[in-house]
Amino acid sequence: MRSALISGANKGLGLATARLLGQRGLRIWIGARSSAEGAAAAEELRGEGIDARHVTLDITSDASVAAAAARISDETGLDILINNAAI
């Protein structure tokens, strides 16, 4: 199964993109600065039958990006990256 990470995917266009890709069979990684909001978005998508997971991701923090990359690499790998986060 192919995996996609979408930064800023806990609401708005990021969440809509996650939903559309998930409906097409991709495993979705919800990247969000807020763990609570990211987890809620992933849960919402799982309720729709989408394989969605949350990863804490703050694109302004090198440590956060490295930790997210390591987790995704360890768990599923990554095929698609969509940078939707705004700073």
C-alpha positions in Angstrom: 0.0 0.0 0.0 1.3 3.4 -0.9 1.6 6.0 1.9 1.2 9.8 1.8 2.2 12.4 4.4 0.2 15.6 4.3 1.5 18.4 6.5 -1.2 20.6 8.1 -3.8 17.9 7.4 -5.8 18.3 10.6 -8.3 20.7 8.9 -9.2 22.6 5.8 -7.6 21.7 2.5 -5.1 19.4 4.1 -7.9 17.2 5.6 -9.8 17.3 2.4 -6.8 16.1 0.4 -6.2 13.4 3.0 -9.7 12.2 2.6 -9.6 12.1 -1.2 -6.3 10.2 -1.3 -7.5 7.9 1.5 -10.7 7.1 -0.5 -8.4 6.1 -3.4 -6.7 3.5 -1.2 -3.6 5.3 0.1 -2.4 5.1 3.7 -2.6 8.6 5.1 -0.2 10.2 7.6 -1.9 13.3 9.1 1.0 15.7 9.9 -0.1 18.3 12.5 1.6 20.5 15.2 -1.2 19.7 17.7 -1.2 16.0 18.7 -4.8 16.3 19.8 -6.1 17.9 16.6 -4.0 15.5 14.4 -5.3 12.4 16.3 -8.9 13.7 16.0 -8.5 14.1 12.3 -7.0 10.7 11.9 -9.8 9.2 13.9 -12.4 10.9 11.8 -10.9 9.4 8.6 -10.6 6.0 10.2 -14.3 6.2 10.9 -14.8 6.6 7.1 -12.8 3.5 6.5 -9.5 5.2 5.6 -6.2 3.9 6.8 -5.1 7.1 8.6 -2.5 7.8 11.2 -1.3 10.9 13.0 2.3 12.1 13.3 3.2 15.2 15.3 4.9 17.5 12.8 6.0 21.1 13.1 7.8 22.0 9.9 9.6 24.9 11.6 11.4 22.4 13.9 14.2 20.3 12.4 13.9 17.9 15.4 10.2 17.5 14.8 10.7 16.8 11.1 13.4 14.3 11.9 11.3 12.5 14.4 8.3 12.3 12.1 10.5 11.0 9.2 12.0 8.3 11.5 8.6 7.2 12.7 7.1 7.0 9.2 10.2 5.2 7.8 10.0 2.7 10.6 6.3 2.0 10.3 5.4 2.2 6.6 7.7 4.2 4.5 6.6 7.1 2.3 5.7 7.4 -1.3 4.1 10.9 -1.5 4.7 14.1 0.4 2.3 17.0 0.3 3.5 20.1 2.0 0.3 21.9 3.0 1.5 23.5 6.2 1.7 27.3 6.2 4.1 29.3 8.3 
